[in-house]
């Protein structure tokens, strides 16, 4: 059984992601149907134990259980919206995901849009790309 912390949770949609301790694996998807017990509220930062299977879209957790003092923290913050950045230092965030510059993100988004939706006009690509880059900047997801 693995342990980790919830790094993203969308209560209204019933799913989230767990960062396994040790950082050796990618974040693991979980659905509330895979949570055992159900008495403990789930929130970002909650420590959990879980099993992993390979799903159609990547790793999926099952048998998820809240463990340790994280349950107390979860109960205190269950009704709060907590951004992921507030639970991790800049170094931790860089270890969990790729961190891009503004120009790198612009390039990645442009290439993905052209690959997935080749019928988009140049103006449409630019509009979507600029919106994504602005959103990323607003949330502090970019490095300079």
TORSE-280230 format. One record per residue (C-alpha): residue number from 1; residue in three letters; x, y, z. Coordinates in nm, 2 decimals. Layout:
pado nr = NUM&rest = Ala&u = X&v = Y&w = Z
...
//
This chain:
pado nr = 1&rest = Unk&u = 0.00&v = 0.00&w = 0.00
pado nr = 2&rest = Unk&u = 0.13&v = 0.35&w = -0.09
pado nr = 3&rest = Unk&u = 0.09&v = 0.68&w = 0.09
pado nr = 4&rest = Unk&u = 0.07&v = 1.03&w = -0.05
pado nr = 5&rest = Unk&u = -0.12&v = 1.36&w = -0.02
pado nr = 6&rest = Unk&u = -0.41&v = 1.49&w = -0.21
pado nr = 7&rest = Unk&u = -0.28&v = 1.76&w = -0.44
pado nr = 8&rest = Unk&u = -0.61&v = 1.83&w = -0.63
pado nr = 9&rest = Unk&u = -0.97&v = 1.76&w = -0.54
pado nr = 10&rest = Unk&u = -1.29&v = 1.86&w = -0.71
pado nr = 11&rest = Unk&u = -1.56&v = 1.77&w = -0.47
pado nr = 12&rest = Unk&u = -1.85&v = 1.87&w = -0.70
pado nr = 13&rest = Unk&u = -1.71&v = 1.64&w = -0.97
pado nr = 14&rest = Unk&u = -1.61&v = 1.36&w = -0.73
pado nr = 15&rest = Unk&u = -1.24&v = 1.31&w = -0.83
pado nr = 16&rest = Unk&u = -0.89&v = 1.43&w = -0.76
pado nr = 17&rest = Unk&u = -0.52&v = 1.35&w = -0.77
pado nr = 18&rest = Unk&u = -0.28&v = 1.21&w = -0.52
pado nr = 19&rest = Unk&u = 0.10&v = 1.28&w = -0.52
pado nr = 20&rest = Unk&u = 0.27&v = 0.96&w = -0.39
pado nr = 21&rest = Unk&u = 0.53&v = 1.01&w = -0.13
pado nr = 22&rest = Unk&u = 0.88&v = 0.99&w = -0.26
pado nr = 23&rest = Unk&u = 0.79&v = 1.15&w = -0.59
pado nr = 24&rest = Unk&u = 0.88&v = 0.84&w = -0.79
pado nr = 25&rest = Unk&u = 0.55&v = 0.82&w = -0.97
pado nr = 26&rest = Unk&u = 0.32&v = 1.06&w = -1.15
pado nr = 27&rest = Unk&u = 0.02&v = 1.19&w = -0.97
pado nr = 28&rest = Unk&u = -0.25&v = 0.92&w = -0.93
pado nr = 29&rest = Unk&u = -0.61&v = 0.98&w = -1.02
pado nr = 30&rest = Unk&u = -0.88&v = 0.88&w = -0.77
pado nr = 31&rest = Unk&u = -1.26&v = 0.89&w = -0.77
pado nr = 32&rest = Unk&u = -1.47&v = 0.92&w = -0.45
pado nr = 33&rest = Unk&u = -1.61&v = 0.57&w = -0.53
pado nr = 34&rest = Unk&u = -1.26&v = 0.44&w = -0.47
pado nr = 35&rest = Unk&u = -1.24&v = 0.59&w = -0.12
pado nr = 36&rest = Unk&u = -1.30&v = 0.35&w = 0.17
pado nr = 37&rest = Unk&u = -1.49&v = 0.46&w = 0.48
pado nr = 38&rest = Unk&u = -1.61&v = 0.80&w = 0.37
pado nr = 39&rest = Unk&u = -1.64&v = 0.95&w = 0.72
pado nr = 40&rest = Unk&u = -1.33&v = 1.17&w = 0.68
pado nr = 41&rest = Unk&u = -1.36&v = 1.48&w = 0.45
pado nr = 42&rest = Unk&u = -1.12&v = 1.50&w = 0.17
pado nr = 43&rest = Unk&u = -0.92&v = 1.82&w = 0.10
pado nr = 44&rest = Unk&u = -0.59&v = 1.93&w = -0.06
pado nr = 45&rest = Unk&u = -0.31&v = 1.83&w = 0.17
pado nr = 46&rest = Unk&u = -0.48&v = 1.53&w = 0.33
pado nr = 47&rest = Unk&u = -0.25&v = 1.23&w = 0.38
pado nr = 48&rest = Unk&u = -0.40&v = 0.91&w = 0.24
pado nr = 49&rest = Unk&u = -0.30&v = 0.55&w = 0.18
pado nr = 50&rest = Unk&u = -0.40&v = 0.37&w = -0.14
pado nr = 51&rest = Unk&u = -0.35&v = 0.10&w = -0.39
pado nr = 52&rest = Unk&u = -0.27&v = 0.16&w = -0.76
pado nr = 53&rest = Unk&u = -0.39&v = 0.00&w = -1.08
pado nr = 54&rest = Unk&u = -0.31&v = 0.10&w = -1.44
pado nr = 55&rest = Unk&u = -0.63&v = 0.25&w = -1.59
pado nr = 56&rest = Unk&u = -0.73&v = 0.34&w = -1.94
pado nr = 57&rest = Unk&u = -0.59&v = 0.69&w = -1.90
pado nr = 58&rest = Unk&u = -0.30&v = 0.62&w = -1.65
pado nr = 59&rest = Unk&u = -0.26&v = 0.54&w = -1.29
pado nr = 60&rest = Unk&u = -0.58&v = 0.51&w = -1.08
pado nr = 61&rest = Unk&u = -0.60&v = 0.48&w = -0.70
pado nr = 62&rest = Unk&u = -0.84&v = 0.25&w = -0.52
pado nr = 63&rest = Unk&u = -0.89&v = 0.15&w = -0.15
pado nr = 64&rest = Unk&u = -0.81&v = 0.52&w = -0.06
pado nr = 65&rest = Unk&u = -0.81&v = 0.58&w = 0.31
pado nr = 66&rest = Unk&u = -0.74&v = 0.90&w = 0.51
pado nr = 67&rest = Unk&u = -0.45&v = 0.84&w = 0.75
pado nr = 68&rest = Unk&u = -0.28&v = 1.02&w = 1.04
pado nr = 69&rest = Unk&u = -0.31&v = 1.39&w = 1.13
pado nr = 70&rest = Unk&u = -0.40&v = 1.48&w = 0.78
pado nr = 71&rest = Unk&u = -0.76&v = 1.38&w = 0.87
pado nr = 72&rest = Unk&u = -0.77&v = 1.67&w = 1.12
pado nr = 73&rest = Unk&u = -0.63&v = 1.91&w = 0.87
pado nr = 74&rest = Unk&u = -0.89&v = 1.79&w = 0.61
pado nr = 75&rest = Unk&u = -1.17&v = 1.84&w = 0.86
pado nr = 76&rest = Unk&u = -1.06&v = 2.20&w = 0.93
pado nr = 77&rest = Unk&u = -1.02&v = 2.29&w = 0.56
pado nr = 78&rest = Unk&u = -1.29&v = 2.08&w = 0.39
pado nr = 79&rest = Unk&u = -1.50&v = 2.38&w = 0.30
pado nr = 80&rest = Unk&u = -1.22&v = 2.60&w = 0.19
pado nr = 81&rest = Unk&u = -1.08&v = 2.63&w = -0.16
pado nr = 82&rest = Unk&u = -0.71&v = 2.59&w = -0.13
pado nr = 83&rest = Unk&u = -0.48&v = 2.64&w = -0.44
pado nr = 84&rest = Unk&u = -0.22&v = 2.38&w = -0.49
pado nr = 85&rest = Unk&u = 0.05&v = 2.64&w = -0.48
pado nr = 86&rest = Unk&u = -0.02&v = 2.72&w = -0.12
pado nr = 87&rest = Unk&u = 0.05&v = 2.36&w = -0.01
pado nr = 88&rest = Unk&u = 0.39&v = 2.33&w = -0.18
pado nr = 89&rest = Unk&u = 0.70&v = 2.53&w = -0.20
pado nr = 90&rest = Unk&u = 0.83&v = 2.64&w = -0.54
pado nr = 91&rest = Unk&u = 1.09&v = 2.35&w = -0.54
pado nr = 92&rest = Unk&u = 0.82&v = 2.10&w = -0.46
pado nr = 93&rest = Unk&u = 0.60&v = 2.23&w = -0.74
pado nr = 94&rest = Unk&u = 0.88&v = 2.20&w = -0.99
pado nr = 95&rest = Unk&u = 0.94&v = 1.84&w = -0.88
pado nr = 96&rest = Unk&u = 0.57&v = 1.75&w = -0.94
pado nr = 97&rest = Unk&u = 0.54&v = 1.89&w = -1.29
pado nr = 98&rest = Unk&u = 0.71&v = 2.06&w = -1.58
pado nr = 99&rest = Unk&u = 0.74&v = 2.44&w = -1.53
pado nr = 100&rest = Unk&u = 0.74&v = 2.65&w = -1.84
pado nr = 101&rest = Unk&u = 0.83&v = 3.00&w = -1.94
pado nr = 102&rest = Unk&u = 0.57&v = 3.22&w = -2.10
pado nr = 103&rest = Unk&u = 0.72&v = 3.15&w = -2.44
pado nr = 104&rest = Unk&u = 0.74&v = 2.78&w = -2.39
pado nr = 105&rest = Unk&u = 0.38&v = 2.76&w = -2.29
pado nr = 106&rest = Unk&u = 0.28&v = 2.97&w = -2.59
pado nr = 107&rest = Unk&u = 0.46&v = 2.73&w = -2.82
pado nr = 108&rest = Unk&u = 0.32&v = 2.42&w = -2.65
pado nr = 109&rest = Unk&u = -0.04&v = 2.55&w = -2.66
pado nr = 110&rest = Unk&u = -0.01&v = 2.65&w = -3.03
pado nr = 111&rest = Unk&u = 0.13&v = 2.31&w = -3.13
pado nr = 112&rest = Unk&u = -0.14&v = 2.13&w = -2.94
pado nr = 113&rest = Unk&u = -0.42&v = 2.34&w = -3.08
pado nr = 114&rest = Unk&u = -0.29&v = 2.29&w = -3.44
pado nr = 115&rest = Unk&u = -0.26&v = 1.92&w = -3.39
pado nr = 116&rest = Unk&u = -0.60&v = 1.86&w = -3.23
pado nr = 117&rest = Unk&u = -0.80&v = 2.12&w = -3.42
pado nr = 118&rest = Unk&u = -0.64&v = 2.20&w = -3.75
pado nr = 119&rest = Unk&u = -0.95&v = 2.38&w = -3.87
pado nr = 120&rest = Unk&u = -0.89&v = 2.67&w = -3.63
pado nr = 121&rest = Unk&u = -0.81&v = 3.00&w = -3.79
pado nr = 122&rest = Unk&u = -0.49&v = 3.19&w = -3.69
pado nr = 123&rest = Unk&u = -0.70&v = 3.44&w = -3.49
pado nr = 124&rest = Unk&u = -0.88&v = 3.16&w = -3.30
pado nr = 125&rest = Unk&u = -0.55&v = 2.99&w = -3.22
pado nr = 126&rest = Unk&u = -0.41&v = 3.32&w = -3.10
pado nr = 127&rest = Unk&u = -0.72&v = 3.40&w = -2.89
pado nr = 128&rest = Unk&u = -0.72&v = 3.06&w = -2.71
pado nr = 129&rest = Unk&u = -0.34&v = 3.07&w = -2.66
pado nr = 130&rest = Unk&u = -0.34&v = 3.42&w = -2.52
pado nr = 131&rest = Unk&u = -0.62&v = 3.32&w = -2.28
pado nr = 132&rest = Unk&u = -0.44&v = 3.01&w = -2.16
pado nr = 133&rest = Unk&u = -0.12&v = 3.20&w = -2.11
pado nr = 134&rest = Unk&u = -0.30&v = 3.48&w = -1.92
pado nr = 135&rest = Unk&u = -0.47&v = 3.22&w = -1.70
pado nr = 136&rest = Unk&u = -0.13&v = 3.05&w = -1.63
pado nr = 137&rest = Unk&u = 0.03&v = 3.39&w = -1.54
pado nr = 138&rest = Unk&u = -0.26&v = 3.48&w = -1.31
pado nr = 139&rest = Unk&u = -0.22&v = 3.16&w = -1.12
pado nr = 140&rest = Unk&u = 0.16&v = 3.17&w = -1.10
pado nr = 141&rest = Unk&u = 0.21&v = 2.86&w = -1.31
pado nr = 142&rest = Unk&u = 0.49&v = 3.02&w = -1.52
pado nr = 143&rest = Unk&u = 0.86&v = 3.09&w = -1.45
pado nr = 144&rest = Unk&u = 1.04&v = 3.39&w = -1.60
//
